[in-house]
Amino acid sequence: MELKEFIASTLGEIQEGVQLAINETIKNGVNGVINPSRGGTNNINASLIQNVNFDIAVTVADEEKAGVKGGIKVVGISVGGEDTATSKTSRVSRIQFSIPVIPPVTTVNG
């Protein structure tokens, strides 16, 4: 998986997961709120910004194989295999960064 795809997927899943949790707690009448915000939608401010921290080990691979491009990939462990002849050089690096987001909020009056 490309690093950009991993980041986009992760941030999208976090936003969708928070919204799903908000919707479920409202639907089920659960006491309490998830990520509360006072007032209306015009009341979004810097205090709502949260950082999503990434700490990723990436592999940069130079691979000699037809149709495969090199580049930064987020790799996982897979079971199974292919019986192909390849020549591969790889370097593993660790990168850390934060992305500020405002997750979905539950508006609380009062």
C-alpha positions, 0 to 999 in steps of 0.5 A, spaced: 500 500 500 502 506 498 503 511 504 499 516 501 493 511 501 494 509 508 494 516 511 488 517 507 484 511 509 486 511 516 484 519 517 477 517 513 476 511 517 477 515 524 472 520 522 467 515 519 468 511 526 467 517 530 461 519 526 458 512 527 459 512 534 456 519 535 450 516 531 449 510 535 450 513 542 444 518 540 440 513 537 441 508 543 439 514 548 446 513 551 448 518 557 454 522 555 457 525 549 462 523 544 467 529 542 462 535 545 462 542 542 457 547 545 453 551 541 451 551 534 456 550 528 459 557 528 462 555 534 468 551 531 474 553 534 481 551 535 480 547 542 476 542 537 483 541 533 486 534 535 492 531 532 492 524 529 499 521 531 502 517 526 509 512 527 510 508 521 515 504 519 516 504 511 520 500 506 523 503 500 524 498 495 528 498 489 525 491 485 527 489 479 520 485 476 516 487 470 510 492 471 512 494 479 514 501 480 519 502 486 517 507 491 515 508 499 510 503 501 507 501 507 508 493 508 504 488 512 506 481 513 502 476 508 501 469 508 502 465 502 507 466 496 509 467 489 514 463 486 517 468 482 525 470 481 526 478 483 532 482 485 530 486 491 534 492 495 530 495 501 531 500 506 526 500 512 525 507 515 521 510 521 517 516 520 513 520 525 508 526 524 501 529 526 495 531 522 491 536 525 483 534 524 477 536 527 473 530 528 465 530 528 462 533 534 456 532 538 453 539 539 451 540 547 446 546 548 447 550 555 
